[in-house]
Amino acid sequence: MSADFDVIRGSTGDHHPRASGWGQLFYRDLSYQARMRFVIVGAGRVGLRTARVLREEGHEVVLVEGHDDQATRVRDAGFDCVEGDGSREELLVEAGVENADALGALTGDLNTNFAACLIANHHDCRTVMRIDEDYREGIYQKYADEVDEIVYPERLGAIGAKNALLGGNLQAIADVAEHLQVVLFTITDDSPMKGYNLSEVTLPSQARVLAFGKAGGPMGVPLPDDSLETGDRVAVLADFDVLGDVRQLLLGRSAEETAAAAVEG
């Protein structure tokens, strides 16, 4: 748990702005309820934990792993696994990169991670690449311009890597218990609750507002007369089962849903 909150502090620290903390990692601006497809290259500690978090939220995950024993462990955990070198395009295609929403290259090998991201870019797939903190700034800059997000395992846990793949206006801050998660929502122009006070926001019974922050300001204790405006942030503790409902209430329709409605209209 402490490592999770270290990431929150790190996300506003002095590392490069493209090295994300707890935000804009895996989610695009999609409905939290949408089932998404992910390819994870590397089934070590970071990769497998990330896959588990994504699966718990109802997403589809395929892992690519080059070591026999680790691949067996992945299958024993109930995941689909393509065994082999994650830098080879034919293996990533077999894993489904052509139809994936995002690829997370989370091995301990920088060259493998970068090659996997380049292949995923070719298939118009969001890319998240793991890099170790001890690389020089010049090396970092070389790779940062070629991928969507870079994550540091020393600063990010599995939730942080998951956020990198998903992106958007919500961030998972921490898993509090098996079925509870703290999520940070950023109010958008489309929010049904924009202009309302917190006292007027009726969350599901399994959800609670923990903190509130105005756009550009610090997070603090939520007050009943705090009004919700674009850019404001709301930290909510919620059961996994109602996170979709909370997201719909605070953020409204996703970009894809809005575009579809416009076409249909």
C-alpha positions as a Python dict, from the first residue, in 0.01 Angstrom:
ca = {
    (1, 'M'): (0, 0, 0),
    (2, 'S'): (277, 245, 85),
    (3, 'A'): (436, 191, -256),
    (4, 'D'): (107, 285, -421),
    (5, 'F'): (93, 619, -245),
    (6, 'D'): (462, 682, -314),
    (7, 'V'): (362, 685, -679),
    (8, 'I'): (112, 965, -617),
    (9, 'R'): (388, 1177, -476),
    (10, 'G'): (621, 1076, -757),
    (11, 'S'): (370, 1175, -1024),
    (12, 'T'): (419, 1542, -932),
    (13, 'G'): (792, 1513, -875),
    (14, 'D'): (1088, 1610, -1088),
    (15, 'H'): (1100, 1326, -1337),
    (16, 'H'): (1028, 1383, -1706),
    (17, 'P'): (665, 1482, -1780),
    (18, 'R'): (618, 1184, -2011),
    (19, 'A'): (707, 946, -1729),
    (20, 'S'): (361, 907, -1583),
    (21, 'G'): (274, 849, -1222),
    (22, 'W'): (-81, 740, -1149),
    (23, 'G'): (-248, 891, -1454),
    (24, 'Q'): (-314, 854, -1826),
    (25, 'L'): (-151, 514, -1848),
    (26, 'F'): (-373, 241, -1992),
    (27, 'Y'): (-719, 399, -2023),
    (28, 'R'): (-812, 609, -2320),
    (29, 'D'): (-1126, 820, -2284),
    (30, 'L'): (-1343, 510, -2273),
    (31, 'S'): (-1623, 401, -2046),
    (32, 'Y'): (-1488, 234, -1735),
    (33, 'Q'): (-1737, -46, -1807),
    (34, 'A'): (-1606, -112, -2159),
    (35, 'R'): (-1430, -444, -2207),
    (36, 'M'): (-1090, -372, -2355),
    (37, 'R'): (-813, -588, -2497),
    (38, 'F'): (-452, -570, -2381),
    (39, 'V'): (-128, -741, -2472),
    (40, 'I'): (132, -757, -2195),
    (41, 'V'): (488, -844, -2295),
    (42, 'G'): (669, -990, -1997),
    (43, 'A'): (506, -1197, -1725),
    (44, 'G'): (737, -1112, -1439),
    (45, 'R'): (630, -939, -1119),
    (46, 'V'): (513, -618, -1288),
    (47, 'G'): (360, -778, -1596),
    (48, 'L'): (165, -1050, -1421),
    (49, 'R'): (34, -822, -1147),
    (50, 'T'): (-77, -569, -1408),
    (51, 'A'): (-256, -845, -1598),
    (52, 'R'): (-437, -953, -1283),
    (53, 'V'): (-557, -601, -1207),
    (54, 'L'): (-688, -560, -1563),
    (55, 'R'): (-863, -898, -1555),
    (56, 'E'): (-1028, -819, -1223),
    (57, 'E'): (-1190, -519, -1391),
    (58, 'G'): (-1330, -733, -1671),
    (59, 'H'): (-1076, -669, -1944),
    (60, 'E'): (-922, -924, -2180),
    (61, 'V'): (-548, -982, -2138),
    (62, 'V'): (-299, -1191, -2333),
    (63, 'L'): (60, -1221, -2211),
    (64, 'V'): (376, -1286, -2412),
    (65, 'E'): (653, -1457, -2217),
    (66, 'G'): (984, -1604, -2331),
    (67, 'H'): (1066, -1829, -2036),
    (68, 'D'): (906, -2174, -2016),
    (69, 'D'): (861, -2179, -1638),
    (70, 'Q'): (708, -1834, -1627),
    (71, 'A'): (479, -1911, -1920),
    (72, 'T'): (354, -2215, -1732),
    (73, 'R'): (288, -1999, -1428),
    (74, 'V'): (89, -1758, -1645),
    (75, 'R'): (-131, -2036, -1782),
    (76, 'D'): (-178, -2179, -1433),
    (77, 'A'): (-309, -1837, -1332),
    (78, 'G'): (-575, -1869, -1601),
    (79, 'F'): (-430, -1634, -1864),
    (80, 'D'): (-376, -1690, -2233),
    (81, 'C'): (-2, -1689, -2301),
    (82, 'V'): (198, -1676, -2623),
    (83, 'E'): (540, -1821, -2554),
    (84, 'G'): (842, -1665, -2717),
    (85, 'D'): (1034, -1345, -2785),
    (86, 'G'): (810, -1042, -2737),
    (87, 'S'): (1013, -839, -2987),
    (88, 'R'): (900, -1060, -3278),
    (89, 'E'): (604, -927, -3474),
    (90, 'E'): (456, -1267, -3557),
    (91, 'L'): (425, -1348, -3188),
    (92, 'L'): (264, -1015, -3108),
    (93, 'V'): (18, -1068, -3393),
    (94, 'E'): (-59, -1411, -3250),
    (95, 'A'): (-123, -1243, -2916),
    (96, 'G'): (-373, -1009, -3082),
    (97, 'V'): (-186, -679, -3111),
    (98, 'E'): (-377, -597, -3431),
    (99, 'N'): (-702, -571, -3233),
    (100, 'A'): (-563, -463, -2896),
    (101, 'D'): (-641, -129, -2731),
    (102, 'A'): (-294, -109, -2578),
    (103, 'L'): (31, -300, -2539),
    (104, 'G'): (239, -293, -2223),
    (105, 'A'): (605, -382, -2277),
    (106, 'L'): (697, -466, -1919),
    (107, 'T'): (997, -696, -1941),
    (108, 'G'): (1329, -618, -1776),
    (109, 'D'): (1494, -588, -2119),
    (110, 'L'): (1484, -237, -2268),
    (111, 'N'): (1552, -349, -2625),
    (112, 'T'): (1269, -603, -2616),
    (113, 'N'): (1033, -344, -2472),
    (114, 'F'): (1121, -84, -2733),
    (115, 'A'): (1091, -328, -3023),
    (116, 'A'): (751, -446, -2899),
    (117, 'C'): (629, -85, -2876),
    (118, 'L'): (746, -3, -3227),
    (119, 'I'): (557, -304, -3361),
    (120, 'A'): (247, -205, -3164),
    (121, 'N'): (272, 150, -3300),
    (122, 'H'): (269, 6, -3649),
    (123, 'H'): (-63, -159, -3563),
    (124, 'D'): (-206, 168, -3424),
    (125, 'C'): (-196, 38, -3067),
    (126, 'R'): (-134, 250, -2756),
    (127, 'T'): (209, 172, -2611),
    (128, 'V'): (345, 168, -2256),
    (129, 'M'): (712, 87, -2207),
    (130, 'R'): (897, -12, -1892),
    (131, 'I'): (1234, 150, -1832),
    (132, 'D'): (1470, 130, -1537),
    (133, 'E'): (1548, 448, -1342),
    (134, 'D'): (1924, 414, -1378),
    (135, 'Y'): (1922, 502, -1749),
    (136, 'R'): (2073, 838, -1837),
    (137, 'E'): (1850, 1124, -1950),
    (138, 'G'): (1983, 1096, -2306),
    (139, 'I'): (1881, 732, -2327),
    (140, 'Y'): (1543, 817, -2183),
    (141, 'Q'): (1483, 1093, -2438),
    (142, 'K'): (1569, 855, -2721),
    (143, 'Y'): (1281, 627, -2630),
    (144, 'A'): (1032, 874, -2483),
    (145, 'D'): (944, 1028, -2819),
    (146, 'E'): (855, 690, -2971),
    (147, 'V'): (604, 557, -2719),
    (148, 'D'): (286, 685, -2556),
    (149, 'E'): (396, 635, -2196),
    (150, 'I'): (703, 527, -2001),
    (151, 'V'): (676, 363, -1660),
    (152, 'Y'): (936, 306, -1390),
    (153, 'P'): (878, -15, -1191),
    (154, 'E'): (1060, 145, -897),
    (155, 'R'): (795, 420, -888),
    (156, 'L'): (492, 243, -1028),
    (157, 'G'): (311, -62, -905),
    (158, 'A'): (74, -274, -1110),
    (159, 'I'): (-205, -18, -1079),
    (160, 'G'): (18, 252, -1220),
    (161, 'A'): (107, 37, -1519),
    (162, 'K'): (-262, -38, -1566),
    (163, 'N'): (-345, 333, -1564),
    (164, 'A'): (-77, 394, -1826),
    (165, 'L'): (-240, 147, -2062),
    (166, 'L'): (-587, 282, -2003),
    (167, 'G'): (-545, 663, -1993),
    (168, 'G'): (-835, 912, -1969),
    (169, 'N'): (-1008, 1114, -1698),
    (170, 'L'): (-988, 862, -1416),
    (171, 'Q'): (-697, 717, -1224),
    (172, 'A'): (-686, 413, -1000),
    (173, 'I'): (-495, 526, -692),
    (174, 'A'): (-487, 210, -481),
    (175, 'D'): (-647, -127, -424),
    (176, 'V'): (-766, -102, -64),
    (177, 'A'): (-906, -454, -37),
    (178, 'E'): (-996, -740, -268),
    (179, 'H'): (-1309, -565, -396),
    (180, 'L'): (-1236, -201, -308),
    (181, 'Q'): (-1044, 60, -502),
    (182, 'V'): (-973, 430, -461),
    (183, 'V'): (-1022, 610, -793),
    (184, 'L'): (-950, 974, -881),
    (185, 'F'): (-1201, 1122, -1128),
    (186, 'T'): (-1143, 1449, -1315),
    (187, 'I'): (-1467, 1629, -1396),
    (188, 'T'): (-1523, 1697, -1766),
    (189, 'D'): (-1751, 1930, -1961),
    (190, 'D'): (-1980, 1631, -2019),
    (191, 'S'): (-2016, 1542, -1651),
    (192, 'P'): (-2381, 1510, -1547),
    (193, 'M'): (-2279, 1651, -1208),
    (194, 'K'): (-2102, 1961, -1340),
    (195, 'G'): (-2238, 2263, -1151),
    (196, 'Y'): (-2376, 2054, -865),
    (197, 'N'): (-2254, 2060, -505),
    (198, 'L'): (-2109, 1746, -349),
    (199, 'S'): (-2412, 1728, -121),
    (200, 'E'): (-2625, 1681, -432),
    (201, 'V'): (-2419, 1391, -568),
    (202, 'T'): (-2584, 1059, -483),
    (203, 'L'): (-2329, 780, -518),
    (204, 'P'): (-2412, 408, -500),
    (205, 'S'): (-2425, 271, -147),
    (206, 'Q'): (-2089, 95, -195),
    (207, 'A'): (-1908, 421, -278),
    (208, 'R'): (-1785, 719, -74),
    (209, 'V'): (-1615, 1051, -159),
    (210, 'L'): (-1280, 1062, 22),
    (211, 'A'): (-1127, 1387, -104),
    (212, 'F'): (-1196, 1681, -334),
    (213, 'G'): (-973, 1928, -517),
    (214, 'K'): (-1046, 2227, -739),
    (215, 'A'): (-872, 2239, -1077),
    (216, 'G'): (-506, 2323, -1019),
    (217, 'G'): (-544, 2312, -641),
    (218, 'P'): (-455, 2058, -373),
    (219, 'M'): (-680, 1774, -263),
    (220, 'G'): (-856, 1821, 68),
    (221, 'V'): (-1146, 1716, 286),
    (222, 'P'): (-1470, 1720, 82),
    (223, 'L'): (-1729, 1973, 199),
    (224, 'P'): (-2103, 1957, 122),
    (225, 'D'): (-2102, 2296, -56),
    (226, 'D'): (-1800, 2220, -279),
    (227, 'S'): (-1921, 2267, -638),
    (228, 'L'): (-1810, 2046, -926),
    (229, 'E'): (-1660, 2226, -1224),
    (230, 'T'): (-1449, 2118, -1521),
    (231, 'G'): (-1104, 2009, -1409),
    (232, 'D'): (-1201, 1948, -1046),
    (233, 'R'): (-1095, 1614, -898),
    (234, 'V'): (-1292, 1375, -680),
    (235, 'A'): (-1133, 1078, -503),
    (236, 'V'): (-1386, 800, -451),
    (237, 'L'): (-1364, 475, -256),
    (238, 'A'): (-1585, 220, -430),
    (239, 'D'): (-1655, -147, -471),
    (240, 'F'): (-1540, -282, -808),
    (241, 'D'): (-1902, -372, -887),
    (242, 'V'): (-2016, -7, -885),
    (243, 'L'): (-1713, 168, -1036),
    (244, 'G'): (-1886, 178, -1373),
    (245, 'D'): (-2190, 348, -1220),
    (246, 'V'): (-1970, 602, -1041),
    (247, 'R'): (-1782, 674, -1361),
    (248, 'Q'): (-2106, 727, -1553),
    (249, 'L'): (-2236, 963, -1284),
    (250, 'L'): (-1922, 1175, -1257),
    (251, 'L'): (-1788, 1167, -1614),
    (252, 'G'): (-2091, 1099, -1833),
    (253, 'R'): (-2057, 941, -2173),
    (254, 'S'): (-1719, 845, -2317),
    (255, 'A'): (-1579, 1009, -2626),
    (256, 'E'): (-1668, 703, -2833),
    (257, 'E'): (-2025, 701, -2704),
    (258, 'T'): (-2065, 1072, -2780),
    (259, 'A'): (-1926, 1029, -3132),
    (260, 'A'): (-2155, 735, -3196),
    (261, 'A'): (-2455, 936, -3077),
    (262, 'A'): (-2360, 1221, -3310),
    (263, 'V'): (-2340, 983, -3606),
    (264, 'E'): (-2671, 823, -3522),
    (265, 'G'): (-2831, 1164, -3476),
}
